[in-house]
Amino acid sequence: MATSSSFVIAQDAAAPKEDDFYPLTKFQIPKGIVLEAGAIEPLPDGTLAIATRRGDIYRVSDAWGDNPEAAKFELYAQGMHEILGLSYKDGWLYATQRCEVTRLRDTDNDGKADDFETFNDSWSINGDYHEYAFGSPFDKDGNMWVTLCLTGSFNSDCPWRGWALRIDQNGKMTPTCSGIRSPGGIAFNAEGDVFYTDNQGPWNGTCSMKWLRPGSFQGHPGGNRWFSLTEGGTDSAPTEPVSGSRIMTEADKIPEYEPPVILFPYQKMGQSASGIACDVSQGKFGPFENQMFVGDVTHSTVMRCFVENINGHYQGACFPFREGIASGTLALRMTDDGTMFVGGTNRGWGSRGTEPFSLERLRWTGKVPFEIQEMRAKSDGFELVFTEPVDPEIARKPETWTMETYCYIFQSSYGSPEVDHTKATISQIDVAADGKSVKLKVDGLQRGHVHELHADALRSATGAPLLHPAAYYTLNYIP
């Protein structure tokens, strides 16, 4: 009996862990600093700027050093209002506050900002707790993007709440996308297109990542009243979706409506999607180059997203990536050397991470995890690409794979259960000669459904199990 127990313990000890590939390094935040990191930005002088929900900005020196205890936090600016966006350009640090984008700089080189300018304040606030504003860096055309949460979950009580705005390098605003509910982060993909996360609530059955295609409607009609302030007036507003319908049913009827790129199945993949980071480190962060990573506040996790363009629309799959963030994951920032900084807070939400706020970093150890690297939609199923060759004998067994599908009700009331469940049948399995990809022919693909795949029994050619054996593909368009 003792021998059997020892064997089980040895087996468990040998099982791959996230720590083996992407260990978390935690910073010790000095007493008296309430960090609640809402945005993170590297600065040219080698420090890291951290903005807080309390309206402060700190500069952190030695943030990339081997000893995180050596990191030094110095106050750079204070007195602002819930900063949820930071970007550096041409000597200025741009901070997206709840009420405006402010740009600031240190003109006398004493380590503190002394020159503050309003860059843009074209939107309004009325004091509601949920009126968040998330700001992006400048895009390839020189525009900053700001996503504005509604007044609460349902309404837009002052101008541009529920919209994405573009602000040019001169500070002029152009209203660009309507239909936003409660954003949690905004960033660009490797091609420079803009994505944001939206959270479960009215017209959002679950949390999601969405593409801010210019001129698009993102699904929640609460802010459409502000078409009255646009050149086209209220006549240019999109048709309101039918409550109780399905996402793709309405997308087929409303040309402006851009369906979610990725739906994050509720509770399975989190409950409050937040910051976005894209890996453009050219392999320094491991085998996921050009993929996007998304935080989740409630689960204190980072998720991984593979996105492709099908019929002119983005869609793709999400995978678990890293759990165990010390607080609720909010801000993500990937730097060019392949370091991902993760800022956390749990104020306003519960989180699995028990600390009220945190700052951590993730780096790749150089070991390649056995993972589903990509999940690509095909006309008759999916092609899976792996980070390591699979065991072909195991991969060819039908019992290695299970797939179910479901969607969410597109409705004006809060959230949705999973509905319209189907069981997809994998009727053919083709393993590539090099073992790095597997094609699954699927009978019963369902347009508009999440296709949930599990491959718990799969092994690599060297016998390793998948680090994360689940994948969730949002199949809006079948190629």
N, C-alpha and C positions, 0 to 999 in steps of 0.2 A: 504493500500500500504506500509506504514511504517513497519507494522508487517511482511509482506512478505520479505521486504529487510532485516530486522533484522534476520529473520529465515535463509536466505541465508548466511549472514555473519557468523552466529553462526555455520552453517554447514561447511563452508569453514574453520573456525578457528579450528574445530574439526578434519578435515582431517589430516591423518598422514603425517609427513614431515621427510625428511632425518635427519634433526637436532634432532628430537626426539630420534633417535637411534644411530647416528654417528655424533655428533657435531664436527665442525672444530675448532681447537685452533690455533691461528695465533701468530707467533713470531715476535717481533719488531726487525728488523735488524738494527744495529747501522748505523748512517750516515758514509759515506766513505767506507762502505763494499758493493761491488757488488757481491752478493752471487751467482746468476745463478746456483743453485745447480744441478750438474751433477751426483753426487753419494753421498750416505749416509751410514755410518758404525758406529755401537756402539763400543766403546773401553772398555777394561777391567777396566779402572780407573773410569768408570761411566760417561764419557763424550761422546759426539756424534761428530764424524768426518764428516764434510761437505766439499766435494771437489767442485770446481767451474769450469765453462767453461773458466774462465780467468786464470786458472792454480794455484789457491791458495787452501790451505786446512786450515779450521778453526776447532778448538775444541770448542764445545758448552757445557758449564756446566749448570746444572739444566734443561736440556732439557725435563726431565720427570716430573718436579715439577708442583705443582698446579698453580703457578703463572708464566705464560710464560714471563712476563716482567722481572723476576729475572734471566732469562737465560743470560749467559755471553759468548760473542764470542771472542776467542783469536786466533790470527794467528799462525798456526803450521808450515806451509811450503808455499813457493811461488816460482814463476819462472818456473813453468811447463806449459804444453801445452794442454789445454782443457781436463780436467780429467773427464772421463765418466765411471769410475769403481773404487771402493774402497773395500778392503778386509783386515781384520786383521788376522795374523797367526804367532804364535811363536815369538812374540816380534816385528814383522815387520808390517808396514802398506803398502799394495801393492796398487799402484795407476796406473790405465791404462790411459796413455796419448795418444794423437793422434799418437805419433811416437814410443812409447815403453811402457812396464810395468816397473815401477820404484818401488823399495822398499826402505822405509825410516824408521828411528827411531830416538829417542831422547836419546843419550847416556849419557848426563851430567845432565839430569833431570831438565832442565831450561824451559820446556814447549814448546820448538821448536825443530823440526827435525834438526839434524846436520850430520847424516850419510845417504847418498843417494847412491844407487847402481842400475845399470841397470840390471833388472832381465831377460828381453828378449826384443830384438829389431829386430826380424826376418822379419818384414815387412817393406814396404817403404811408403813414402809420397812424393807428389810433389807440395803441396800448394793449391790444390783444396779445396774449402769451404766444400764440402760434405764428405771429407775423415775422417769420424768419426771412433773411435775405442771404443767399449764397452767391459768392462771386468767383469768377474764373480768372486765370491768367489771360493775357491778350492772345487772340487767335492769329492765324496766318495772315488775315486781312487787317490786323491792327485793332480789332474790336474786343472789348471785354464783355462777357456775358454775365447777367445777374438773373437768378431765378427767385421769384417772390412767392412765398407761401400765402395761401388764402387767410382771411380773417376767421380763425377756427377751421373747422373741417368743411363747412358748407357754403360760406358766403365770401363775397369780396366787398368789404364796406368802404374801401377807399381806393383811389386810382392805382391800377396796374397790379393789384393783388391777384395772384393766379396766372401771372404772365412771366415769360422770359424776355428780358430787354437786352439789346446790344448797345454798347456805349463805345463810340469811336475814340481815337486817340486825342481828340480835342474836347472830349467830355459830352458830346451830343448823343442823345438817346434815341433809339429806334425800337418801338415795340415789335417783337419778332415772332413769338409763339404764345398762343393762349392755351388754356386747358390744364394748367398745373394745379395740383392740390397742395401737397406738403413735401417739398424737396428736402433731401438730406445730404446732397453733395453734387458737384458738377466738375467735369474734366473733359479732356479731349482724348480721342483715340489716336493711334499712330498716324492716321491719315489727316488728322486735324479737325475731324467732325466733333460736334459737341454732344455730350451725353449728361443726363442727370438722373438721380434716383428719386422716385416718388414712393409714398408710403400708403399702406392699406387704409382705406376709408371710403367715403362716397366716391363712386365711379372708379374705384381701385379695389378689386376683390382681394388682392394681395400686394405686397411690395414689388417694385419692378425697377428696371433700368430702361430709360427711354432716350430716343434720339431727338434732339432739338433741330429737326429739319426746318430751315427758315420758312415761315409762313404756315407752319403746321398747327393743328389743334391736338392737344395731348390728352383729351378725354373728359375733363371736368368742366362743365359749362358755367361754373359759378362766377368766373371773371369775365365772361363774354360781354357783360354790360359795358366794358370799357372800349369796345369797338366804336362806341359813340365818340371817342376822342381820336380815332384814327382818320386818315384821309378818306377811307372808304365808308366811314360811318357804320351804323348798325346793319346796313344791308350787306356788309362784307363779312358778318359773323357766320361761322359754320352752322349747319343744321344741328339742332340739339339731338344727342343720341336718345334712343328709346330705352327707358329704364326697364330692366328685367331681360334685356337681350343678351347677346354674346359679343365679344370684342370684334371678331372678324366679320360678323354679320353687319355691324355698324360701320366697320372700316370699308366694306364694299359699297356702302351707301353714301358715306361722307368723305369726299376726296381729300379734305384738309386733315382728316384724322390719321395720325401716325401711330399704329399700335405699338405696345411695349416691345422693346427689343428682347428682353428677358424677364419673365415672371419668376420671382423667387418664391417657391412654394412655402406657404405660411407654416411656421413652426419647424418644418423640415429643414429650411435654409435660413431661418431667422424671422424676425418680426418687425424690424425697423431699419431699413436699408439707409446707409449713410454715405460716407466719403468714397470717392473713386480715385484710383491711380492707374496709369497705364505704364507697362514695362517697356520703355524704349532704351534700356541700358545695353542693348546689343549682346545679350547673353550673360551679363554679369549677375543677373538674378536667377539664373537657371534656365530650364528648357521652355519657358513660357513667354518668349519674346513677343512683344506687341499685344499681349493679352491684357485685359483690364481686371482690376481687383476692386472689390466693393466691401465696405465695412457693414456690420450690423450691430446696432447699439444694444439691443436686448440680449442677444446671444453672445456678445463680446467676441466676435469672430471677424475674420477676413475671408471673403469668398473669392473664387476665381471665375472669370467669364471668358469663354471663347465666342467671338462674334464673327459672322460672315454676312456678305451682302447677297441677298436673293431677290431677284426681280426689282432691284432698285430700293430695297428696304433692308435694314439691318435686323438680324435675328441670331439666336445662338443658344448656347448651353451654359449653365452654371454648375460649379463643383464646389464642395467644401475645400478649404485650403488651410486655414490656421485658426485654432481655437485657443482660449486661455488668455485673452487680453485682460489686463488687470481691472479695467473699468469698461464702460460701454463704448465700443469703437465708434468714433465720430470722424476725425480728420485723418486722411491718408495722404502721404506725399512720397513719391519715389524720386530719388535723386540719381544723377547720371552714373554714379558709381555702383548702382544696384542696391542701394540701401533704401528700405521702406520704413519711414517714420510713421508711427501710429499714435494718435492722440485720443484720449478717452475722457468721458464724463458720464455720470449716471443721473444728473439732475434733470428732473422732468420725466425720466423713464426709469423703470427698473432694469437692472442688467445682471447677468451672471457674474461678471467681474464685480467684486465687492468693494473696490476702492472708489471714492468719490470722483477722482480724476487720476490720469496717468499719462506718461510719455514713455514709449518703448520703440525699439527698432527691430526690424527683421532683416537678416542677411542669409544668403545661400552659402552652405558649407562646402559646396563643390560636389557633394554626393547627389546623384540623380535619383529622385524617387520614382518608383514604378507607378505611373499615373495615366489616366486617359488624358492625353495632351490636347486633342481636338475631337469634337463630335460634329460631323458635317452632314447636312441634310442632302439626300439624294431623292430621285423621283420615286424610288421604290423602297426607301429605308434610310439607313445611316451608315456613314463610313467613320470608323473610330481610328484615330492615330494615337500611338502609345509612345511614351518616352523611352521604353525599353522593349525588345522583342518579347512577344508572348509565347507561352508554351502552346504550340499549334494543336496538340492533341486535346488539351483541355478547352481551348478556344472553340474547337469545332463541335463540342458537345452542346446540344440545345439546352440542356439543364444548367449550363453555365450562366445563361442570360435570362433575365425576366424584364418585361416592360409592361407598364400600364399607362393609360392616358387619362387626362381630365382637363377641365377648364374652370373658369370662374364666371359667376353672373356679373354682367356689366350693368350696374344699377346705382340709383341715387342714394340708397341707404348704405349703411356703413359696412364695408367689407363683403366677403362672400365665402361660403364653404366651397370645397371642391365639388364640382358637379359633372354630370355627363361622363361618368367613368366608363372606360372600355379596357378590355384586355387585348393588347397587341400580340400577334403571333409572329415569332421569328421563324420564317420558313426556309431560309438558306443562309449559310455562314461561309464566307470566303476569307481565308487567311492569306495575306500576302507572303510571297516567298521569303522575304526578309523578316517576317514576323512582326513588323512595326505597325501594320494596319490590318483591320478586320472590317469587312463589309457585312452588314446585317440586312438581309432582305426582310422587310416587315409587311405582313398582311394586316391591313387595318390602320394605316396612317390616318390621323385625324387632324385636319387643318384647324388651326386655332387652339389646339390643345398642347399642354405640357406633356412631353413624352418622358416618363420617369424610367430610367434604366438602372438595373442593379447587376453587378458582376462579381459577387462575393467569392465565388469559387475560382475565378480566373487567377492564373499564376504567370509570372514572367518565365522566360526560358531558363533562368537560374533558380526558379522556385519561389520567388518573392510574391506575396499577395499585393494587390493594389493598396496603396496608402489610403485612397478614398475610392471605394467601389461603386459610388452612386453618381449619376449625372442626370440633369434635368434640361431637356431641350424644348424651347418654345417654338412650335412649328406654325408660324403665321402663314408662310408661303411654302408650297411644295415645289421644288425646282423641276 
